[in-house]
Amino acid sequence: MADPAPPPLFILAAPFSGASWLAGVLGRHPQLYALPQIFPFMAETVGELLDVFALSQLGHGDGLRRAVAELLQGGQGATHIAAADAWLGAHRALGSRELIATLAAAAAPRRLVIPDAEMPLRPRELRRFRAALPQAQWLHLVRHPWSQGCRFAAWLREQLFVPVDFRDQAQTPALPEPQLPWLRANRNLDAAAAEWPAGQVLRLSSESLDADFEASVASLCGALDLPLTRADLQAMARPQDWLFARTPAGPVRGGLEAEVWADFSDELEQLAAITRLDQPLPWRRDRSDFAPEVLALARQYGYS
């Protein structure tokens, strides 16, 4: 009898905090198999997920379709995606836990890694996650609210549809405000972490990877009980070579967070690199500072 698949590792973060990028890094380790975002706990079953995805304006279903195509159908071309769609349609009654188990078994003996930058916004999904996979390990990835805000605000300004709860109603007109999802997601993850067993929740800042990639990856692999060779480090330093980082030739091309493919200017990237808490916010018309709640949580995470 084959050994059971190891429990998956989830990367949970506020939007535009680097979850998909870190999945690409980890997905290059020989003992890990990272997926794009598949949003398994948006609903209870595959059928309900497909119904939710059908209403999405952002291609939420692309990641799951690509994952099923690659793992269960052998590729991501048009015929593989069509076969994945047929498989998903035939398994509408499958629960989210069983879906993940199926994908994990297909990836075994490598351990599944699943990034998700939307589940942290919704406590109900976090509760579904815990109920379905109490043995899972997850990583809380944080990013400085200035860096996250500069990139997320720039992307939100280009979108035709911005959720009401991403808009600051104190401004007229109500404009996108990245502090709102940053604060909500990180607060929700902190609350969830307090309810999980010690050792199943890790925290990592994206800035630590920027400052010393090799040391941060080595520390993370140690926490995950993963061996790490020089060749592994060199592979993980090239997340652009991750299987799902490449844009497939087939009809489904999404599945990663928008920050992975967004074309930010050099000026914006230089602005995002400032990472200060005491500067007027460049995305706000009134040039106000961070909200007190954001300041308090950012300082709790060690930001200044």
C-alpha positions as CSV (number, residue, x, y, z in Angstrom):
1,M,0.0,0.0,0.0
2,A,1.3,3.4,-1.0
3,D,2.2,5.8,1.8
4,P,-0.4,8.5,2.4
5,A,0.3,11.9,0.9
6,P,1.8,14.4,3.3
7,P,-0.5,17.1,4.6
8,P,-0.4,20.2,2.4
9,L,1.3,23.5,3.3
10,F,-0.8,26.6,2.7
11,I,0.7,30.0,2.1
12,L,-1.8,32.6,3.4
13,A,-1.4,36.3,3.0
14,A,-3.1,39.6,2.4
15,P,-3.4,40.4,-1.4
16,F,-0.2,41.6,-3.0
17,S,2.0,40.3,-0.2
18,G,3.9,37.8,-2.4
19,A,2.0,34.5,-1.8
20,S,2.2,33.3,-5.5
21,W,5.9,34.4,-5.7
22,L,6.7,32.4,-2.6
23,A,4.8,29.4,-4.0
24,G,7.0,29.6,-7.0
25,V,10.1,29.6,-4.8
26,L,8.9,26.6,-2.7
27,G,7.6,24.8,-5.8
28,R,11.2,24.5,-7.0
29,H,12.2,22.4,-4.0
30,P,12.4,18.7,-5.1
31,Q,10.2,17.6,-2.2
32,L,7.4,20.2,-2.7
33,Y,4.8,20.6,-5.4
34,A,3.3,24.1,-5.5
35,L,0.0,24.9,-7.1
36,P,-1.4,28.2,-8.4
37,Q,-4.3,29.7,-6.4
38,I,-7.2,27.2,-6.4
39,F,-9.4,28.8,-3.7
40,P,-10.7,25.4,-2.4
41,F,-12.6,26.9,0.5
42,M,-14.7,29.4,-1.3
43,A,-17.4,26.7,-1.3
44,E,-18.1,23.3,0.2
45,T,-18.0,21.2,-3.0
46,V,-16.5,21.3,-6.5
47,G,-19.8,22.0,-8.0
48,E,-20.3,25.0,-5.8
49,L,-16.8,26.2,-6.5
50,L,-17.5,26.0,-10.3
51,D,-20.7,28.0,-9.8
52,V,-18.7,30.7,-7.9
53,F,-16.0,30.7,-10.4
54,A,-18.5,31.2,-13.2
55,L,-19.5,34.6,-11.7
56,S,-15.9,35.8,-11.2
57,Q,-14.6,38.7,-13.2
58,L,-11.0,37.8,-12.4
59,G,-10.6,34.2,-13.6
60,H,-10.7,32.6,-10.2
61,G,-11.2,29.2,-11.7
62,D,-8.0,29.3,-13.8
63,G,-5.7,28.0,-11.1
64,L,-7.8,25.0,-10.3
65,R,-8.3,24.1,-14.0
66,R,-4.5,24.4,-14.6
67,A,-3.8,22.3,-11.5
68,V,-6.2,19.5,-12.4
69,A,-5.0,19.6,-16.0
70,E,-1.3,19.3,-15.0
71,L,-1.7,16.7,-12.2
72,L,-4.5,14.6,-13.5
73,Q,-4.4,15.0,-17.2
74,G,-0.7,15.4,-17.9
75,G,-0.3,19.0,-19.1
76,Q,-1.8,22.5,-19.5
77,G,-2.6,22.6,-23.2
78,A,-6.1,23.0,-24.7
79,T,-6.8,19.3,-24.7
80,H,-5.6,18.9,-21.1
81,I,-7.8,21.9,-20.0
82,A,-10.8,20.4,-21.7
83,A,-10.2,17.1,-20.0
84,A,-9.8,18.9,-16.7
85,D,-13.1,20.7,-17.2
86,A,-14.7,17.3,-17.9
87,W,-13.2,15.8,-14.8
88,L,-14.3,18.7,-12.6
89,G,-17.8,18.6,-14.1
90,A,-18.0,14.8,-13.4
91,H,-16.9,15.4,-9.8
92,R,-19.2,18.2,-8.8
93,A,-20.2,16.4,-5.6
94,L,-16.6,16.1,-4.4
95,G,-16.0,18.0,-1.2
96,S,-13.1,20.5,-0.9
97,R,-11.2,18.2,1.4
98,E,-11.5,15.3,-1.0
99,L,-10.5,17.6,-3.9
100,I,-7.3,18.6,-2.1
101,A,-6.6,14.9,-1.1
102,T,-6.9,13.9,-4.8
103,L,-4.5,16.6,-5.9
104,A,-2.1,15.7,-3.0
105,A,-2.1,12.0,-3.9
106,A,-1.3,12.9,-7.5
107,A,1.6,15.1,-6.4
108,A,3.0,12.6,-3.9
109,P,5.6,11.9,-2.7
110,R,6.1,15.6,-3.1
111,R,4.2,17.7,-0.6
112,L,1.5,20.0,-1.9
113,V,1.9,23.8,-1.4
114,I,-1.2,25.9,-2.0
115,P,-1.0,29.8,-1.9
116,D,-4.2,31.8,-1.2
117,A,-4.4,35.6,-0.9
118,E,-8.2,35.7,-0.6
119,M,-9.1,33.1,2.1
120,P,-7.5,35.4,4.7
121,L,-10.1,38.1,3.9
122,R,-13.0,35.8,4.8
123,P,-13.2,34.2,8.3
124,R,-15.8,31.7,7.0
125,E,-13.2,30.3,4.6
126,L,-10.6,30.1,7.3
127,R,-13.1,28.1,9.5
128,R,-13.8,25.8,6.6
129,F,-10.0,25.3,6.1
130,R,-9.5,24.4,9.8
131,A,-12.5,22.0,9.8
132,A,-11.4,20.3,6.6
133,L,-7.7,20.1,7.2
134,P,-6.9,20.4,11.0
135,Q,-3.6,18.6,10.3
136,A,-2.4,21.1,7.7
137,Q,0.5,23.4,8.2
138,W,0.3,27.0,7.1
139,L,2.5,30.0,6.6
140,H,1.4,33.5,7.4
141,L,3.3,35.7,4.9
142,V,3.4,39.4,5.8
143,R,4.5,42.4,3.8
144,H,5.1,46.0,4.9
145,P,1.8,47.9,4.4
146,W,3.6,50.6,2.4
147,S,5.1,48.2,-0.1
148,Q,1.8,46.2,-0.3
149,G,-0.2,49.4,-0.6
150,C,1.8,51.0,-3.3
151,R,1.5,48.0,-5.6
152,F,-2.1,47.1,-4.8
153,A,-3.4,50.6,-5.1
154,A,-1.7,51.0,-8.5
155,W,-3.3,47.7,-9.7
156,L,-6.8,48.6,-8.2
157,R,-6.9,51.9,-10.0
158,E,-6.8,50.0,-13.3
159,Q,-9.7,47.7,-12.5
160,L,-13.2,48.3,-13.7
161,F,-14.7,46.6,-10.6
162,V,-13.3,47.1,-7.1
163,P,-15.2,45.5,-4.2
164,V,-17.0,48.0,-2.0
165,D,-15.1,46.8,1.1
166,F,-11.8,47.7,-0.7
167,R,-13.0,51.3,-0.9
168,D,-12.6,54.1,1.7
169,Q,-16.0,55.5,2.2
170,A,-14.5,58.5,4.0
171,Q,-13.2,59.8,0.7
172,T,-15.5,61.4,-2.0
173,P,-15.6,59.6,-4.3
174,A,-14.9,56.4,-2.4
175,L,-11.4,55.4,-3.6
176,P,-9.6,52.0,-3.4
177,E,-7.7,51.8,-0.1
178,P,-5.3,48.9,0.3
179,Q,-5.0,49.4,4.0
180,L,-8.4,47.8,4.4
181,P,-7.6,44.3,3.0
182,W,-4.1,44.5,4.5
183,L,-5.6,45.0,8.0
184,R,-8.5,42.6,7.6
185,A,-6.4,39.8,6.2
186,N,-3.6,40.0,8.8
187,R,-6.0,40.4,11.7
188,N,-8.0,37.3,10.5
189,L,-4.8,35.3,10.2
190,D,-3.6,36.3,13.6
191,A,-6.9,35.3,15.1
192,A,-6.8,31.9,13.2
193,A,-3.2,31.3,14.3
194,A,-4.3,31.6,17.9
195,E,-6.7,28.7,17.5
196,W,-4.3,26.3,15.7
197,P,-1.8,23.9,17.5
198,A,1.7,25.3,18.1
199,G,4.0,24.3,15.3
200,Q,1.4,24.2,12.5
201,V,1.6,27.9,11.9
202,L,4.7,29.8,10.7
203,R,5.2,33.5,9.9
204,L,7.6,35.0,7.4
205,S,8.0,38.5,6.1
206,S,8.6,39.0,2.4
207,E,11.2,41.6,3.3
208,S,13.4,38.9,4.9
209,L,13.5,37.1,1.6
210,D,14.5,40.3,-0.1
211,A,17.2,41.1,2.4
212,D,18.8,37.6,2.6
213,F,17.2,35.1,0.3
214,E,19.4,32.2,1.1
215,A,19.3,32.5,4.9
216,S,15.5,33.0,4.8
217,V,14.9,30.0,2.6
218,A,17.3,27.9,4.7
219,S,15.4,28.9,7.9
220,L,12.1,28.2,6.3
221,C,13.2,24.8,5.0
222,G,14.5,24.0,8.5
223,A,11.1,24.9,10.0
224,L,9.4,22.6,7.4
225,D,11.9,19.8,8.1
226,L,13.1,19.9,4.5
227,P,16.7,19.1,3.4
228,L,18.4,21.8,1.5
229,T,21.4,21.5,-0.8
230,R,23.2,24.2,-2.8
231,A,21.5,22.9,-5.9
232,D,18.1,23.3,-4.2
233,L,18.8,26.9,-3.3
234,Q,19.9,27.7,-6.8
235,A,16.7,26.2,-8.2
236,M,14.5,28.0,-5.6
237,A,16.2,31.3,-6.5
238,R,14.5,31.0,-9.9
239,P,10.7,30.9,-9.2
240,Q,10.2,32.1,-12.8
241,D,11.0,28.5,-13.8
242,W,8.3,27.0,-11.6
243,L,5.9,24.9,-13.7
244,F,2.9,27.2,-13.1
245,A,4.9,30.5,-13.5
246,R,5.1,29.9,-17.2
247,T,2.1,31.1,-19.2
248,P,0.7,28.0,-20.8
249,A,-0.1,27.9,-24.5
250,G,-3.7,26.7,-23.8
251,P,-6.9,28.7,-23.3
252,V,-6.4,29.1,-19.5
253,R,-3.6,31.5,-18.6
254,G,-4.3,32.8,-15.1
255,G,-4.2,31.3,-11.6
256,L,-1.5,33.5,-10.1
257,E,-1.9,36.7,-8.1
258,A,-2.0,39.8,-10.3
259,E,1.2,41.2,-8.8
260,V,3.1,38.4,-10.5
261,W,2.2,39.6,-14.0
262,A,1.4,43.3,-13.4
263,D,3.6,45.7,-15.3
264,F,4.7,48.1,-12.6
265,S,6.9,51.0,-13.6
266,D,10.4,51.4,-12.2
267,E,9.2,54.6,-10.4
268,L,6.5,52.7,-8.6
269,E,8.9,49.9,-7.6
270,Q,11.3,52.5,-6.2
271,L,8.4,54.1,-4.3
272,A,7.3,50.7,-3.0
273,A,10.8,50.1,-1.6
274,I,10.7,53.0,0.8
275,T,8.9,50.9,3.5
276,R,8.3,53.6,6.1
277,L,5.4,54.0,8.4
278,D,5.8,57.8,9.0
279,Q,5.3,59.0,5.4
280,P,2.1,60.5,3.8
281,L,0.5,57.7,1.7
282,P,1.1,58.3,-2.0
283,W,-2.1,56.6,-3.1
284,R,-4.4,58.8,-1.0
285,R,-5.7,62.1,-2.4
286,D,-5.5,63.7,1.1
287,R,-1.9,62.4,1.6
288,S,-2.9,61.2,5.1
289,D,-0.8,58.7,7.1
290,F,-1.5,55.1,7.9
291,A,-4.6,54.5,10.1
292,P,-3.8,53.9,13.8
293,E,-4.9,50.3,13.6
294,V,-2.6,49.6,10.7
295,L,0.3,51.3,12.4
296,A,-0.2,49.2,15.6
297,L,-0.3,45.9,13.7
298,A,2.6,46.8,11.4
299,R,4.8,47.7,14.5
300,Q,3.7,44.4,16.1
301,Y,5.1,42.7,13.1
302,G,8.4,44.5,13.6
303,Y,8.0,47.2,10.9
304,S,9.0,50.8,11.4
